[in-house]
Amino acid sequence: MCNASSPSEPKLAKCDEWVKDFDFDEFTRDMKNLGDEMEKNQGPADVRHLKKMVMWSNACGIVGMLTMGLGVHIVPIFALSTFTFTRWTMIAHHTCHGGYDKIHPNKKR
C-alpha cells in the first residue's frame, strides 16, 4: 500500500517516485500517435464489433425487463445493471467522443 508524504514534507511517496523520471511529453506523443494509427485502421470490423456490443447490451436489457417481476432477484439486478453500464461505457462514451465518426455510413450528419 502506498503511504503519501505528510503535507509539510515535499518528498514523494516511495510508490510515486517513478513520476520524477516520467517523460510526459513523450507519453503525450505516444498517445497521439496511437490514436492516429487506430483512427486510420477503422473499418467494417469496428462496425460489426459495435453492432455486436449493442446486441449484447440490448439482450441484457430485455432479460432484465422480463425478469423484473421476480421481485428482488439477482437476474434482473445483474441484467439491468449490465445493460446500463455497457450502454454508457462501451457504446455512448465512444460515440460521444467521435470514436465511430469516420466509419459512420452518413458522413454528413
C-alpha positions, 0 to 999 in steps of 0.5 A, a space after each residue: 500500500 502506498 503511504 503519501 508524504 505528510 503535507 509539510 514534507 515535499 518528498 514523494 511517496 516511495 510508490 510515486 517516485 517513478 513520476 520524477 523520471 516520467 517523460 510526459 511529453 513523450 507519453 503525450 506523443 505516444 498517445 497521439 500517435 496511437 490514436 492516429 494509427 487506430 483512427 486510420 485502421 477503422 473499418 467494417 470490423 469496428 462496425 460489426 464489433 459495435 453492432 455486436 456490443 449493442 446486441 449484447 447490451 440490448 439482450 441484457 436489457 430485455 432479460 432484465 425487463 422480463 425478469 423484473 417481476 421476480 421481485 428482488 432477484 439477482 437476474 434482473 439486478 445483474 441484467 439491468 445493471 449490465 445493460 446500463 453500464 455497457 450502454 454508457 461505457 462501451 457504446 455512448 462514451 465512444 460515440 460521444 467522443 467521435 470514436 465511430 465518426 469516420 466509419 459512420 455510413 452518413 458522413 454528413 450528419 
